[in-house]
Amino acid sequence: FQQFSDPGSSRKEHVKVTSEPKPGFLERLSETSGGMLIGLVTFLLAFYVLFTNEGRALRTAKSLDEGLSLVVPLDSIHSISQQNEGRLVHLAGALSTSKPLFDPSYGLSIQAVKLKRNVEMYQWVEYEDSKEYEEDGEIKKETKYSYNTEWKSEVVNSRNFDREIGHKNPSAMAVESFTAVSPNVQVGSFVLSKGLVDKIDDFKQLSLSHLEDPHADVTRREDYFYHSDNPRRPEVGDLRVSFFYAGLSGDDPHLGSADRVTVIARQRGDQLVPYHTKPGDVLEILCPGDLSVEEVFQKEQESNTMKTWALRAAGWLSMFVGISLMTRIFYTLVDWFPVVRDLVNVGLKVFAVCVASSLSLLTISVGWLFYRPLWALLLMLLSAVPILVARSRVLPKKQQ
């Protein structure tokens, strides 16, 4: 055991070294068997992610096409036409709310859709940096624990530290964070549904420069209220409070004019509610700014494409990891022979990449089978390419 610290710094460090006997062949084989089970679960999960993602992507694309063909742009947001009852409508305008949002504890109010109070506490934070090495037939693990004081929004439990003495944090915050949401949000004469209000989440920090200190024990410095004797040199347990707002809904001398949004939803009386499409999706779209119908649906299609490719990548990675874990046992069996071990390791990785790529393409093609059969057949043919490429490289090596 070894301990050291950096003089002249608030950061404290110490090093702990633990050792255990090098695991035998049977122990490593047992660990590999457990990894195979995890690999199987990960492998099966990849099929689910890839298959359902394709159905979701195609369903969303069809729903957006349906919405684009049916949407009705409103002539005015200040009058409600009965002709559009139940129809998918498009409108753009400034946000408005009936009452401002308050935080009486700090003497703050704002005309906005959402007001968020963010409380941070000055706390000790533990960092670990570990490395393993073999020495005298044992596996040794050297872990360096370092401690630093930082502002954190969540309470850091110092009981889980390797060394709590000298790094103890309070168990709770005296002031809590919260988010207030306006109960009534409108664009013109139309009331937004909860789903549309939830989409107003572009939070901006609120400047506190024009406010006074609310209490004797609270000090304002820059855009924070500090519960601290000396905000410039805080101590563990001190608090600082900042505020954020989303959806400015009235003209403010410090923040400017109300935010404008574009909405596409179903008109039901004076309310804008979700529109259910024939493919089974829900259209309830809110975008910042003034956008045309075509711009809104183009953004939604681009978002759908990005989500589809992200989930495809996640599915392929899950399949690659699953195959790698399931085939790890072959690496364990030849672990005693360094040269053979390295060759097997490379071969297993190539095998995992090829099989994961082929099965991913095959799964995606099955997902497309009922929607785009010709593309599905093409993908099925492409799914054989990685295996054929790997096979073509293996055969010349065997001949050599």
URGIVEN-V554734 format. One record per residue. RES is the residue in three letters. BURIAL is + if it has 24 or more other C-alpha atoms within 12 Angstrom, else -. Layout:
res=RES burial=BURIAL
res=RES burial=BURIAL
This chain:
res=PHE burial=-
res=GLN burial=-
res=GLN burial=-
res=PHE burial=-
res=SER burial=-
res=ASP burial=-
res=PRO burial=-
res=GLY burial=-
res=SER burial=-
res=SER burial=-
res=ARG burial=-
res=LYS burial=+
res=GLU burial=+
res=HIS burial=+
res=VAL burial=+
res=LYS burial=+
res=VAL burial=-
res=THR burial=-
res=SER burial=-
res=GLU burial=-
res=PRO burial=-
res=LYS burial=-
res=PRO burial=-
res=GLY burial=-
res=PHE burial=-
res=LEU burial=-
res=GLU burial=-
res=ARG burial=-
res=LEU burial=-
res=SER burial=-
res=GLU burial=-
res=THR burial=+
res=SER burial=-
res=GLY burial=-
res=GLY burial=+
res=MET burial=+
res=LEU burial=-
res=ILE burial=+
res=GLY burial=+
res=LEU burial=+
res=VAL burial=-
res=THR burial=+
res=PHE burial=+
res=LEU burial=+
res=LEU burial=+
res=ALA burial=+
res=PHE burial=+
res=TYR burial=+
res=VAL burial=+
res=LEU burial=+
res=PHE burial=+
res=THR burial=+
res=ASN burial=+
res=GLU burial=+
res=GLY burial=+
res=ARG burial=+
res=ALA burial=+
res=LEU burial=+
res=ARG burial=+
res=THR burial=+
res=ALA burial=+
res=LYS burial=+
res=SER burial=+
res=LEU burial=+
res=ASP burial=+
res=GLU burial=-
res=GLY burial=+
res=LEU burial=+
res=SER burial=-
res=LEU burial=+
res=VAL burial=+
res=VAL burial=+
res=PRO burial=+
res=LEU burial=+
res=ASP burial=-
res=SER burial=-
res=ILE burial=+
res=HIS burial=-
res=SER burial=-
res=ILE burial=+
res=SER burial=-
res=GLN burial=-
res=GLN burial=-
res=ASN burial=+
res=GLU burial=-
res=GLY burial=-
res=ARG burial=+
res=LEU burial=+
res=VAL burial=+
res=HIS burial=+
res=LEU burial=+
res=ALA burial=+
res=GLY burial=+
res=ALA burial=+
res=LEU burial=+
res=SER burial=+
res=THR burial=+
res=SER burial=-
res=LYS burial=-
res=PRO burial=+
res=LEU burial=+
res=PHE burial=+
res=ASP burial=+
res=PRO burial=-
res=SER burial=-
res=TYR burial=+
res=GLY burial=-
res=LEU burial=+
res=SER burial=+
res=ILE burial=+
res=GLN burial=+
res=ALA burial=+
res=VAL burial=+
res=LYS burial=+
res=LEU burial=+
res=LYS burial=+
res=ARG burial=+
res=ASN burial=+
res=VAL burial=+
res=GLU burial=+
res=MET burial=+
res=TYR burial=+
res=GLN burial=+
res=TRP burial=+
res=VAL burial=+
res=GLU burial=+
res=TYR burial=+
res=GLU burial=-
res=ASP burial=-
res=SER burial=-
res=LYS burial=-
res=GLU burial=-
res=TYR burial=-
res=GLU burial=-
res=GLU burial=-
res=ASP burial=-
res=GLY burial=-
res=GLU burial=-
res=ILE burial=-
res=LYS burial=-
res=LYS burial=-
res=GLU burial=-
res=THR burial=+
res=LYS burial=+
res=TYR burial=+
res=SER burial=+
res=TYR burial=+
res=ASN burial=+
res=THR burial=+
res=GLU burial=+
res=TRP burial=+
res=LYS burial=+
res=SER burial=-
res=GLU burial=+
res=VAL burial=+
res=VAL burial=+
res=ASN burial=-
res=SER burial=+
res=ARG burial=-
res=ASN burial=-
res=PHE burial=-
res=ASP burial=+
res=ARG burial=+
res=GLU burial=-
res=ILE burial=-
res=GLY burial=-
res=HIS burial=+
res=LYS burial=+
res=ASN burial=+
res=PRO burial=-
res=SER burial=-
res=ALA burial=-
res=MET burial=+
res=ALA burial=-
res=VAL burial=+
res=GLU burial=-
res=SER burial=+
res=PHE burial=-
res=THR burial=+
res=ALA burial=+
res=VAL burial=+
res=SER burial=+
res=PRO burial=-
res=ASN burial=+
res=VAL burial=+
res=GLN burial=+
res=VAL burial=+
res=GLY burial=+
res=SER burial=+
res=PHE burial=+
res=VAL burial=+
res=LEU burial=+
res=SER burial=+
res=LYS burial=-
res=GLY burial=-
res=LEU burial=+
res=VAL burial=+
res=ASP burial=-
res=LYS burial=-
res=ILE burial=+
res=ASP burial=+
res=ASP burial=-
res=PHE burial=-
res=LYS burial=-
res=GLN burial=-
res=LEU burial=+
res=SER burial=-
res=LEU burial=+
res=SER burial=-
res=HIS burial=-
res=LEU burial=-
res=GLU burial=-
res=ASP burial=-
res=PRO burial=-
res=HIS burial=-
res=ALA burial=-
res=ASP burial=-
res=VAL burial=+
res=THR burial=+
res=ARG burial=+
res=ARG burial=-
res=GLU burial=-
res=ASP burial=-
res=TYR burial=+
res=PHE burial=+
res=TYR burial=+
res=HIS burial=+
res=SER burial=+
res=ASP burial=-
res=ASN burial=-
res=PRO burial=+
res=ARG burial=-
res=ARG burial=-
res=PRO burial=-
res=GLU burial=+
res=VAL burial=+
res=GLY burial=+
res=ASP burial=+
res=LEU burial=+
res=ARG burial=+
res=VAL burial=+
res=SER burial=+
res=PHE burial=+
res=PHE burial=+
res=TYR burial=+
res=ALA burial=+
res=GLY burial=+
res=LEU burial=+
res=SER burial=+
res=GLY burial=+
res=ASP burial=-
res=ASP burial=-
res=PRO burial=-
res=HIS burial=-
res=LEU burial=-
res=GLY burial=-
res=SER burial=-
res=ALA burial=+
res=ASP burial=+
res=ARG burial=+
res=VAL burial=+
res=THR burial=+
res=VAL burial=+
res=ILE burial=+
res=ALA burial=+
res=ARG burial=+
res=GLN burial=+
res=ARG burial=+
res=GLY burial=-
res=ASP burial=+
res=GLN burial=+
res=LEU burial=+
res=VAL burial=+
res=PRO burial=+
res=TYR burial=+
res=HIS burial=-
res=THR burial=+
res=LYS burial=-
res=PRO burial=-
res=GLY burial=-
res=ASP burial=-
res=VAL burial=+
res=LEU burial=+
res=GLU burial=+
res=ILE burial=+
res=LEU burial=+
res=CYS burial=+
res=PRO burial=+
res=GLY burial=-
res=ASP burial=-
res=LEU burial=+
res=SER burial=+
res=VAL burial=+
res=GLU burial=-
res=GLU burial=-
res=VAL burial=+
res=PHE burial=+
res=GLN burial=-
res=LYS burial=-
res=GLU burial=+
res=GLN burial=+
res=GLU burial=-
res=SER burial=-
res=ASN burial=+
res=THR burial=-
res=MET burial=-
res=LYS burial=-
res=THR burial=+
res=TRP burial=-
res=ALA burial=-
res=LEU burial=+
res=ARG burial=+
res=ALA burial=-
res=ALA burial=+
res=GLY burial=+
res=TRP burial=+
res=LEU burial=+
res=SER burial=+
res=MET burial=+
res=PHE burial=+
res=VAL burial=+
res=GLY burial=+
res=ILE burial=+
res=SER burial=+
res=LEU burial=+
res=MET burial=+
res=THR burial=+
res=ARG burial=+
res=ILE burial=+
res=PHE burial=+
res=TYR burial=+
res=THR burial=+
res=LEU burial=+
res=VAL burial=-
res=ASP burial=-
res=TRP burial=-
res=PHE burial=-
res=PRO burial=-
res=VAL burial=-
res=VAL burial=-
res=ARG burial=-
res=ASP burial=-
res=LEU burial=-
res=VAL burial=+
res=ASN burial=+
res=VAL burial=-
res=GLY burial=-
res=LEU burial=+
res=LYS burial=+
res=VAL burial=+
res=PHE burial=+
res=ALA burial=+
res=VAL burial=+
res=CYS burial=+
res=VAL burial=+
res=ALA burial=+
res=SER burial=+
res=SER burial=+
res=LEU burial=+
res=SER burial=+
res=LEU burial=+
res=LEU burial=+
res=THR burial=+
res=ILE burial=+
res=SER burial=+
res=VAL burial=+
res=GLY burial=+
res=TRP burial=+
res=LEU burial=-
res=PHE burial=-
res=TYR burial=-
res=ARG burial=-
res=PRO burial=-
res=LEU burial=-
res=TRP burial=-
res=ALA burial=-
res=LEU burial=-
res=LEU burial=-
res=LEU burial=+
res=MET burial=+
res=LEU burial=-
res=LEU burial=-
res=SER burial=+
res=ALA burial=-
res=VAL burial=-
res=PRO burial=+
res=ILE burial=+
res=LEU burial=-
res=VAL burial=-
res=ALA burial=+
res=ARG burial=-
res=SER burial=-
res=ARG burial=-
res=VAL burial=-
res=LEU burial=-
res=PRO burial=-
res=LYS burial=-
res=LYS burial=-
res=GLN burial=-
res=GLN burial=-
